[in-house]
Amino acid sequence: MNNVIEGDPVRHRTDGWTGVVAETPSRLANHAWVNRDSSGDPYPELVLLTELEVAD
């Protein structure tokens, strides 16, 4: 999943939480910044792309 773009809905493969890509990966091509749907934290977290899948 190396071609996610800002705004894409995603799901964490092992933990099951969902979120939205906050920033398109650039120099850290194996990570993406993701805003979790269930988090009250206003800041996105850095997640490995291999841990993410496209959410329906």
FIVO-204983 format. One record per atom (N, C-alpha, C, O, CB): residue in three letters; x, y, z; residue number from 1; atom name. Coordinates in pm, 1 decimal. Atoms other than C-alpha are relative to their C-alpha. Glycine has a CB too. Layout:
BEGIN
ALA_X_Y_Z_NUM_CA
...
This chain:
BEGIN
MET_83.7_-118.2_0.0_1_N
MET_0.0_0.0_0.0_1_CA
MET_88.0_124.2_0.0_1_C
MET_85.6_200.9_96.2_1_O
MET_-95.1_0.0_121.2_1_CB
ASN_-91.2_-113.6_6.0_2_N
ASN_254.4_258.5_-108.7_2_CA
ASN_-58.5_120.1_-72.3_2_C
ASN_8.5_222.3_-86.8_2_O
ASN_127.2_-40.9_-66.9_2_CB
ASN_55.7_-107.7_81.4_3_N
ASN_16.6_475.3_-307.8_3_CA
ASN_-119.6_67.9_66.8_3_C
ASN_-213.3_110.3_-0.9_3_O
ASN_-40.9_-53.9_-135.4_3_CB
VAL_107.7_-71.1_-68.3_4_N
VAL_-207.1_624.3_-37.9_4_CA
VAL_19.4_150.2_-19.7_4_C
VAL_131.8_198.8_-33.0_4_O
VAL_-3.6_-36.3_151.7_4_CB
ILE_-7.2_-144.5_12.1_5_N
ILE_-292.0_991.1_-71.1_5_CA
ILE_-82.5_63.5_112.0_5_C
ILE_-165.6_-2.0_175.0_5_O
ILE_-49.9_46.7_-139.5_5_CB
GLU_70.5_-72.6_-104.7_6_N
GLU_-420.7_1253.1_168.0_6_CA
GLU_-150.7_-13.5_-18.4_6_C
GLU_-202.9_6.0_-128.2_6_O
GLU_40.9_148.1_0.1_6_CB
GLY_145.3_15.0_4.4_7_N
GLY_-786.3_1191.0_254.0_7_CA
GLY_-47.9_-142.8_-16.5_7_C
GLY_-167.0_-169.5_-0.4_7_O
GLY_-54.5_81.4_-110.4_7_CB
ASP_40.5_140.6_16.2_8_N
ASP_-784.6_814.3_189.5_8_CA
ASP_-42.9_-60.7_133.7_8_C
ASP_27.1_-44.3_233.6_8_O
ASP_115.4_-82.7_-60.7_8_CB
PRO_37.9_73.3_-121.5_9_N
PRO_-979.7_610.2_448.1_9_CA
PRO_82.4_-128.2_9.9_9_C
PRO_98.8_-199.6_-89.1_9_O
PRO_-152.8_-32.8_0.1_9_CB
VAL_-84.3_118.2_-20.1_10_N
VAL_-761.4_335.0_596.9_10_CA
VAL_-41.5_-73.7_127.1_10_C
VAL_-109.1_-18.6_214.0_10_O
VAL_149.2_40.0_7.5_10_CB
ARG_22.3_83.7_-118.4_11_N
ARG_-782.6_51.0_850.6_11_CA
ARG_134.4_-61.3_38.2_11_C
ARG_213.0_-100.9_-47.8_11_O
ARG_-109.0_-112.1_-26.9_11_CB
HIS_-122.2_64.2_-49.3_12_N
HIS_-501.2_-81.5_1070.0_12_CA
HIS_-19.3_-150.5_-6.4_12_C
HIS_-117.1_-203.2_46.7_12_O
HIS_34.2_46.0_145.9_12_CB
ARG_15.3_144.2_25.2_13_N
ARG_-443.5_-445.1_974.0_13_CA
ARG_-13.2_-83.3_126.8_13_C
ARG_-96.4_-173.9_131.8_13_O
ARG_117.3_-50.2_-79.2_13_CB
THR_1.1_85.4_-118.7_14_N
THR_-378.3_-585.5_1321.7_14_CA
THR_-85.7_54.5_113.8_14_C
THR_-147.1_-23.6_186.6_14_O
THR_139.9_-19.5_49.0_14_CB
ASP_75.6_-57.9_-111.0_15_N
ASP_-545.3_-340.9_1563.6_15_CA
ASP_-144.7_29.1_-35.2_15_C
ASP_-228.2_41.0_54.4_15_O
ASP_66.0_126.2_46.2_15_CB
GLY_137.1_-15.7_43.8_16_N
GLY_-859.1_-284.1_1355.5_16_CA
GLY_-55.2_141.9_0.3_16_C
GLY_-167.1_164.2_-46.0_16_O
GLY_-84.2_-82.3_83.4_16_CB
TRP_52.8_-136.8_-0.8_17_N
TRP_-891.7_90.3_1407.4_17_CA
TRP_0.9_58.8_-140.4_17_C
TRP_77.0_15.6_-227.0_17_O
TRP_81.6_89.2_95.2_17_CB
THR_9.4_-66.0_129.5_18_N
THR_-986.2_314.6_1116.7_18_CA
THR_42.8_145.0_13.5_18_C
THR_49.8_199.8_123.4_18_O
THR_-143.2_-9.3_-56.4_18_CB
GLY_-42.5_-139.0_0.3_19_N
GLY_-872.6_658.6_1016.8_19_CA
GLY_8.2_53.1_-141.3_19_C
GLY_-35.5_-11.3_-236.7_19_O
GLY_134.2_15.2_69.7_19_CB
VAL_-14.9_-66.3_128.5_20_N
VAL_-792.6_897.1_735.4_20_CA
VAL_143.9_47.0_-13.4_20_C
VAL_201.4_101.1_81.0_20_O
VAL_-99.3_118.7_-14.2_20_CB
VAL_-137.8_-44.6_24.1_21_N
VAL_-453.2_967.8_580.2_21_CA
VAL_3.2_152.9_9.6_21_C
VAL_-68.7_222.2_-62.4_21_O
VAL_52.5_-49.2_-140.8_21_CB
ALA_-7.5_-143.6_-25.0_22_N
ALA_-358.6_1315.1_704.2_22_CA
ALA_99.7_68.1_-92.5_22_C
ALA_86.8_186.3_-124.4_22_O
ALA_37.6_26.3_144.8_22_CB
GLU_-103.4_-58.1_85.1_23_N
GLU_-56.3_1364.8_484.3_23_CA
GLU_55.8_-108.2_-90.7_23_C
GLU_86.4_-218.3_-45.1_23_O
GLU_113.0_64.3_84.8_23_CB
THR_-53.6_95.5_96.0_24_N
THR_66.3_1191.7_170.2_24_CA
THR_146.8_-26.9_31.8_24_C
THR_223.4_67.4_52.0_24_O
THR_-16.2_52.3_-145.1_24_CB
PRO_-140.0_31.4_-27.1_25_N
PRO_393.4_1007.5_234.0_25_CA
PRO_92.4_61.2_-104.2_25_C
PRO_59.4_63.5_-222.8_25_O
PRO_20.2_-150.5_5.0_25_CB
SER_-97.3_-55.0_94.4_26_N
SER_698.3_1173.1_78.8_26_CA
SER_134.8_-63.2_27.8_26_C
SER_162.0_-173.5_-19.6_26_O
SER_8.1_155.3_10.3_26_CB
ARG_-133.7_55.3_-23.2_27_N
ARG_1051.0_1121.4_204.7_27_CA
ARG_-2.8_-120.8_93.0_27_C
ARG_86.4_-205.4_86.9_27_O
ARG_91.0_106.7_57.9_27_CB
LEU_17.3_119.8_-82.5_28_N
LEU_929.7_871.7_466.0_28_CA
LEU_-98.3_-91.8_-71.7_28_C
LEU_-210.1_-113.9_-25.3_28_O
LEU_-50.8_36.0_145.0_28_CB
ALA_89.5_70.8_92.7_29_N
ALA_784.8_657.1_189.9_29_CA
ALA_-61.3_-126.6_58.4_29_C
ALA_-158.7_-178.2_3.4_29_O
ALA_74.7_-35.2_-124.9_29_CB
ASN_57.3_122.4_-56.4_30_N
ASN_720.7_356.8_414.6_30_CA
ASN_-93.0_29.5_117.8_30_C
ASN_-136.4_-62.5_187.2_30_O
ASN_111.5_-94.3_44.5_30_CB
HIS_90.7_-41.0_-106.6_31_N
HIS_506.3_556.0_661.6_31_CA
HIS_-102.3_100.3_-53.2_31_C
HIS_-80.5_164.4_-156.0_31_O
HIS_78.8_60.7_118.0_31_CB
ALA_98.6_-104.1_31.1_32_N
ALA_194.9_772.8_648.1_32_CA
ALA_-48.7_60.3_131.1_32_C
ALA_-53.7_-7.7_233.6_32_O
ALA_-120.1_-57.6_-83.4_32_CB
TRP_62.2_-65.4_-115.9_33_N
TRP_48.4_1025.9_891.1_33_CA
TRP_-148.8_-28.3_-7.1_33_C
TRP_-213.1_-1.2_-108.6_33_O
TRP_28.7_155.5_2.6_33_CB
VAL_140.6_39.5_-1.1_34_N
VAL_-296.2_903.3_993.4_34_CA
VAL_-71.6_60.7_120.4_34_C
VAL_-22.0_55.0_232.9_34_O
VAL_-13.1_-153.4_1.9_34_CB
ASN_89.5_-45.8_-107.2_35_N
ASN_-574.0_1067.7_1196.0_35_CA
ASN_-95.2_-114.2_31.9_35_C
ASN_-175.4_-153.6_-52.7_35_O
ASN_-79.2_130.5_-41.3_35_CB
ARG_89.9_107.4_-40.4_36_N
ARG_-750.8_792.6_1390.1_36_CA
ARG_-140.2_53.7_21.0_36_C
ARG_-158.0_160.8_78.9_36_O
ARG_50.4_-68.0_127.5_36_CB
ASP_139.9_-39.3_-19.3_37_N
ASP_-1130.8_811.5_1383.4_37_CA
ASP_-37.6_1.6_148.7_37_C
ASP_-113.9_87.3_193.3_37_O
ASP_-93.1_-95.5_-76.8_37_CB
SER_40.6_16.2_-139.4_38_N
SER_-1155.1_702.3_1746.4_38_CA
SER_86.8_79.6_97.4_38_C
SER_64.7_73.4_218.4_38_O
SER_3.7_-145.8_37.1_38_CB
SER_-92.6_-70.6_-88.0_39_N
SER_-878.7_926.2_1881.9_39_CA
SER_-44.0_143.9_22.2_39_C
SER_-88.0_212.0_-70.5_39_O
SER_140.9_-3.1_-57.6_39_CB
GLY_27.0_-139.4_-30.9_40_N
GLY_-937.2_1254.6_2059.4_40_CA
GLY_123.2_86.1_-21.9_40_C
GLY_118.2_208.1_-6.8_40_O
GLY_-48.7_13.9_143.0_40_CB
ASP_-125.7_-70.7_22.3_41_N
ASP_-577.8_1347.5_1979.8_41_CA
ASP_-8.5_81.1_-129.0_41_C
ASP_-39.6_25.8_-234.5_41_O
ASP_118.6_-99.2_-5.8_41_CB
PRO_11.0_-83.9_119.6_42_N
PRO_-570.1_1643.0_1738.2_42_CA
PRO_115.1_-20.1_-99.1_42_C
PRO_111.1_31.1_-210.9_42_O
PRO_-5.9_145.1_40.6_42_CB
TYR_-116.5_19.0_86.6_43_N
TYR_-236.6_1529.2_1594.3_43_CA
TYR_-0.3_-139.5_-62.0_43_C
TYR_-34.8_-236.8_5.1_43_O
TYR_129.8_22.3_78.9_43_CB
PRO_-6.1_132.1_63.9_44_N
PRO_-193.0_1247.0_1341.6_44_CA
PRO_116.1_-82.1_54.2_44_C
PRO_209.5_-27.7_113.1_44_O
PRO_12.8_14.6_-152.1_44_CB
GLU_-111.1_85.4_-41.6_45_N
GLU_27.9_949.1_1417.3_45_CA
GLU_65.2_-63.0_-121.4_45_C
GLU_0.3_-86.4_-223.3_45_O
GLU_-47.8_-108.8_97.6_45_CB
LEU_-78.0_58.6_108.1_46_N
LEU_300.2_800.1_1199.5_46_CA
LEU_-17.1_-151.4_3.9_46_C
LEU_12.0_-214.9_105.3_46_O
LEU_150.2_39.6_11.2_46_CB
VAL_30.0_143.1_6.0_47_N
VAL_205.7_447.6_1086.7_47_CA
VAL_69.2_-60.6_-121.4_47_C
VAL_71.9_-0.8_-229.0_47_O
VAL_-153.7_-25.0_-6.1_47_CB
LEU_-60.0_71.9_112.0_48_N
LEU_391.3_195.2_872.0_48_CA
LEU_-106.2_-32.9_-103.6_48_C
LEU_-215.8_-76.8_-68.7_48_O
LEU_69.6_-128.6_48.4_48_CB
LEU_95.2_30.8_107.1_49_N
LEU_221.4_152.2_535.0_49_CA
LEU_-36.1_-147.9_-2.6_49_C
LEU_-147.4_-183.4_-41.4_49_O
LEU_57.3_41.3_-134.9_49_CB
THR_28.9_143.3_-0.6_50_N
THR_249.0_-226.0_573.8_50_CA
THR_-104.4_-35.8_104.3_50_C
THR_-161.5_-144.7_98.7_50_O
THR_127.1_-79.4_25.0_50_CB
GLU_100.5_23.5_-103.5_51_N
GLU_17.6_-195.5_877.7_51_CA
GLU_-138.5_49.6_-42.4_51_C
GLU_-236.5_29.2_29.3_51_O
GLU_41.9_68.3_129.7_51_CB
LEU_125.5_-60.4_42.6_52_N
LEU_-254.5_-20.1_675.8_52_CA
LEU_-60.4_-70.8_-119.8_52_C
LEU_10.9_-129.2_-201.4_52_O
LEU_21.3_145.1_-32.5_52_CB
GLU_71.1_47.6_117.4_53_N
GLU_-518.0_-132.9_428.6_53_CA
GLU_-111.4_100.0_-29.8_53_C
GLU_-151.6_176.4_57.9_53_O
GLU_-56.8_-145.0_21.7_53_CB
VAL_106.6_-91.4_38.4_54_N
VAL_-784.9_57.9_239.1_54_CA
VAL_-128.1_-39.2_71.0_54_C
VAL_-166.6_-156.1_71.0_54_O
VAL_-20.4_0.2_-152.8_54_CB
ALA_127.9_26.2_-68.7_55_N
ALA_-1107.0_90.3_439.7_55_CA
ALA_-114.3_23.6_-99.1_55_C
ALA_-107.0_111.3_-185.2_55_O
ALA_-16.6_92.1_127.7_55_CB
ASP_114.9_-13.4_89.4_56_N
ASP_-1441.1_47.5_265.4_56_CA
ASP_-98.0_103.8_49.2_56_C
ASP_-200.4_127.2_-14.9_56_O
ASP_-70.1_-132.4_-15.5_56_CB
